[in-house]
């Protein structure tokens, strides 16, 4: 994967963490099943 671009692939939270965007997840092409905030794959870690 190419270098991450702030604003396109992720943004920094108020705590200083990287939060990946929906666009990043779609570029990656699969769900990591971590319950990401912007997951476009409708994964809900509370269901399993």
KOLROLO-911764 format. One line per field, with one value per atom (N, C-alpha, C): residue number from 0; residue in one letter; chain; atom name; x, y, z. Coordinates in nm, 4 decimals. Each point is the difference from the previous one (the first is absolute). Layout:
BEGIN
resi = (NUM | ...) .
resn = (a | ...) .
chain = (A | ...) .
name = (CA | ...) .
east = (X | ...) .
north = (Y | ...) .
up = (Z | ...) .
END
This chain:
BEGIN
resi = (0 | 0 | 0 | 1 | 1 | 1 | 2 | 2 | 2 | 3 | 3 | 3 | 4 | 4 | 4 | 5 | 5 | 5 | 6 | 6 | 6 | 7 | 7 | 7 | 8 | 8 | 8 | 9 | 9 | 9 | 10 | 10 | 10 | 11 | 11 | 11 | 12 | 12 | 12 | 13 | 13 | 13 | 14 | 14 | 14 | 15 | 15 | 15 | 16 | 16 | 16 | 17 | 17 | 17 | 18 | 18 | 18 | 19 | 19 | 19 | 20 | 20 | 20 | 21 | 21 | 21 | 22 | 22 | 22 | 23 | 23 | 23 | 24 | 24 | 24 | 25 | 25 | 25 | 26 | 26 | 26 | 27 | 27 | 27 | 28 | 28 | 28 | 29 | 29 | 29 | 30 | 30 | 30 | 31 | 31 | 31 | 32 | 32 | 32 | 33 | 33 | 33 | 34 | 34 | 34 | 35 | 35 | 35 | 36 | 36 | 36 | 37 | 37 | 37 | 38 | 38 | 38 | 39 | 39 | 39 | 40 | 40 | 40 | 41 | 41 | 41 | 42 | 42 | 42 | 43 | 43 | 43 | 44 | 44 | 44 | 45 | 45 | 45 | 46 | 46 | 46 | 47 | 47 | 47) .
resn = (x | x | x | x | x | x | x | x | x | x | x | x | x | x | x | x | x | x | x | x | x | x | x | x | x | x | x | x | x | x | x | x | x | x | x | x | x | x | x | x | x | x | x | x | x | x | x | x | x | x | x | x | x | x | x | x | x | x | x | x | x | x | x | x | x | x | x | x | x | x | x | x | x | x | x | x | x | x | x | x | x | x | x | x | x | x | x | x | x | x | x | x | x | x | x | x | x | x | x | x | x | x | x | x | x | x | x | x | x | x | x | x | x | x | x | x | x | x | x | x | x | x | x | x | x | x | x | x | x | x | x | x | x | x | x | x | x | x | x | x | x | x | x | x) .
chain = (A | A | A | A | A | A | A | A | A | A | A | A | A | A | A | A | A | A | A | A | A | A | A | A | A | A | A | A | A | A | A | A | A | A | A | A | A | A | A | A | A | A | A | A | A | A | A | A | A | A | A | A | A | A | A | A | A | A | A | A | A | A | A | A | A | A | A | A | A | A | A | A | A | A | A | A | A | A | A | A | A | A | A | A | A | A | A | A | A | A | A | A | A | A | A | A | A | A | A | A | A | A | A | A | A | A | A | A | A | A | A | A | A | A | A | A | A | A | A | A | A | A | A | A | A | A | A | A | A | A | A | A | A | A | A | A | A | A | A | A | A | A | A | A) .
name = (N | CA | C | N | CA | C | N | CA | C | N | CA | C | N | CA | C | N | CA | C | N | CA | C | N | CA | C | N | CA | C | N | CA | C | N | CA | C | N | CA | C | N | CA | C | N | CA | C | N | CA | C | N | CA | C | N | CA | C | N | CA | C | N | CA | C | N | CA | C | N | CA | C | N | CA | C | N | CA | C | N | CA | C | N | CA | C | N | CA | C | N | CA | C | N | CA | C | N | CA | C | N | CA | C | N | CA | C | N | CA | C | N | CA | C | N | CA | C | N | CA | C | N | CA | C | N | CA | C | N | CA | C | N | CA | C | N | CA | C | N | CA | C | N | CA | C | N | CA | C | N | CA | C | N | CA | C | N | CA | C | N | CA | C | N | CA | C) .
east = (0.0847 | -0.0847 | 0.0891 | -0.0468 | 0.0743 | -0.0004 | 0.0767 | 0.0088 | -0.1382 | -0.0295 | -0.1277 | -0.0026 | -0.1147 | -0.0167 | -0.0993 | 0.0483 | -0.0875 | -0.1135 | -0.1209 | -0.1175 | -0.0713 | 0.0753 | -0.0601 | -0.0128 | 0.1098 | 0.0038 | -0.0283 | 0.0301 | -0.0192 | -0.0068 | -0.0445 | 0.0070 | 0.0435 | 0.0486 | 0.0433 | -0.1148 | -0.0244 | -0.1040 | 0.0522 | -0.0877 | 0.0415 | 0.0987 | 0.0005 | 0.0942 | 0.1337 | 0.0077 | 0.1240 | 0.0107 | -0.1083 | 0.0006 | -0.0358 | 0.0491 | -0.0402 | -0.1329 | -0.0958 | -0.1292 | -0.0147 | -0.0049 | -0.0066 | -0.1378 | -0.0003 | -0.1234 | -0.0623 | -0.1238 | -0.0679 | 0.0768 | 0.0523 | 0.0770 | 0.1215 | 0.0680 | 0.1155 | -0.0422 | -0.1078 | -0.0466 | -0.0374 | -0.0635 | -0.0368 | 0.1246 | 0.1022 | 0.1254 | 0.0680 | -0.0051 | 0.0625 | -0.0709 | -0.1328 | -0.0736 | -0.0566 | 0.0137 | -0.0577 | -0.0234 | -0.0820 | -0.0303 | 0.0976 | 0.0571 | 0.0943 | -0.0722 | -0.1306 | -0.0847 | 0.0441 | 0.0442 | 0.0386 | -0.1067 | -0.1075 | -0.1054 | 0.0360 | 0.0677 | 0.0443 | -0.1182 | 0.0208 | -0.1044 | -0.0611 | 0.0813 | -0.0470 | -0.0012 | -0.0245 | 0.0004 | -0.1138 | 0.0336 | -0.1037 | -0.0583 | 0.0495 | -0.0414 | -0.1086 | -0.0546 | -0.1090 | 0.0338 | 0.1265 | 0.0397 | -0.0345 | -0.0602 | -0.0323 | 0.0623 | 0.1052 | 0.0709 | -0.0841 | -0.1095 | -0.0875 | -0.0964 | -0.0094 | -0.0929 | 0.0602 | 0.1291 | 0.0632 | 0.0118) .
north = (-0.1175 | 0.1175 | 0.1237 | 0.1047 | 0.1243 | 0.0745 | 0.1052 | 0.0842 | 0.0554 | 0.0029 | 0.0524 | 0.1517 | 0.0528 | 0.1439 | 0.0490 | 0.0902 | 0.0562 | 0.0771 | -0.0216 | 0.0647 | -0.0885 | -0.0794 | -0.0937 | -0.1398 | -0.0491 | -0.1353 | -0.0055 | 0.1059 | 0.0035 | 0.1439 | 0.0163 | 0.1290 | -0.0272 | 0.1014 | -0.0142 | 0.0370 | -0.0860 | 0.0277 | 0.1020 | 0.0487 | 0.0966 | -0.0622 | -0.1334 | -0.0705 | -0.0258 | 0.0284 | -0.0196 | -0.1322 | -0.0768 | -0.1277 | 0.0196 | -0.0901 | 0.0012 | -0.0741 | 0.0602 | -0.0628 | -0.0128 | -0.1237 | -0.0235 | 0.0347 | 0.0589 | 0.0422 | -0.1157 | 0.0196 | -0.0992 | -0.0193 | 0.1080 | -0.0087 | -0.0901 | 0.0097 | -0.0866 | -0.1468 | -0.0292 | -0.1387 | -0.0555 | 0.0801 | -0.0454 | -0.0245 | 0.0856 | -0.0209 | -0.1287 | -0.0272 | -0.1211 | -0.1232 | 0.0074 | -0.1062 | -0.1112 | 0.0070 | -0.1047 | 0.0535 | -0.0708 | 0.0365 | -0.0713 | 0.0729 | -0.0591 | -0.0534 | 0.0228 | -0.0474 | 0.0528 | 0.1269 | 0.0653 | 0.0976 | 0.0161 | 0.0920 | 0.1449 | 0.0258 | 0.1358 | 0.0957 | 0.1224 | 0.1023 | 0.0244 | 0.0003 | 0.0329 | -0.1218 | -0.1179 | -0.1231 | 0.0004 | -0.0126 | -0.0036 | -0.1397 | -0.0979 | -0.1395 | -0.0430 | 0.0926 | -0.0274 | -0.1052 | -0.0088 | -0.0933 | 0.0571 | -0.0799 | 0.0411 | -0.1003 | 0.0398 | -0.0935 | -0.0434 | 0.0684 | -0.0378 | -0.1119 | -0.0364 | -0.1032 | -0.1394 | -0.0124 | -0.1335 | -0.0485) .
up = (0.0000 | 0.0000 | 0.0000 | -0.0613 | -0.0083 | 0.1325 | 0.0065 | 0.1193 | 0.0363 | 0.1293 | 0.0471 | -0.0111 | -0.0390 | -0.0166 | 0.1047 | 0.0866 | 0.1027 | -0.0663 | 0.0452 | -0.0577 | -0.1001 | -0.0756 | -0.0958 | 0.0609 | 0.0556 | 0.0545 | 0.1497 | 0.0700 | 0.1449 | 0.0476 | 0.1233 | 0.0671 | 0.1434 | 0.0670 | 0.1388 | 0.0926 | 0.0979 | 0.0978 | 0.1012 | 0.0846 | 0.1015 | 0.0990 | 0.0094 | 0.0870 | -0.0693 | -0.1318 | -0.0744 | -0.0738 | -0.0039 | -0.0708 | -0.1467 | -0.0870 | -0.1401 | -0.0113 | -0.0667 | -0.0246 | -0.1509 | -0.0485 | -0.1442 | -0.0553 | -0.1185 | -0.0655 | -0.0772 | -0.0407 | -0.0840 | -0.1299 | -0.0567 | -0.1244 | 0.0169 | 0.1134 | 0.0261 | 0.0027 | 0.0730 | 0.0098 | -0.1370 | -0.0836 | -0.1340 | -0.0850 | 0.0136 | -0.0736 | 0.0452 | 0.1313 | 0.0529 | -0.0543 | -0.0116 | -0.0679 | 0.0856 | 0.1304 | 0.0842 | 0.1410 | 0.0753 | 0.1380 | 0.0934 | 0.0947 | 0.0959 | 0.1244 | 0.0088 | 0.1100 | 0.1365 | 0.0000 | 0.1252 | 0.0495 | -0.0758 | 0.0390 | -0.0253 | -0.1094 | -0.0336 | -0.0130 | 0.0423 | 0.0020 | -0.1374 | -0.1049 | -0.1350 | -0.0931 | 0.0548 | -0.0795 | -0.1024 | -0.1300 | -0.1022 | -0.0212 | 0.0742 | -0.0192 | 0.0978 | 0.0778 | 0.0943 | 0.1030 | 0.0380 | 0.1041 | 0.1367 | 0.0856 | 0.1358 | 0.0962 | 0.0692 | 0.0870 | 0.1187 | 0.0271 | 0.1121 | -0.0356 | -0.1269 | -0.0439 | 0.0159 | -0.0206 | 0.0083 | 0.1399) .
END
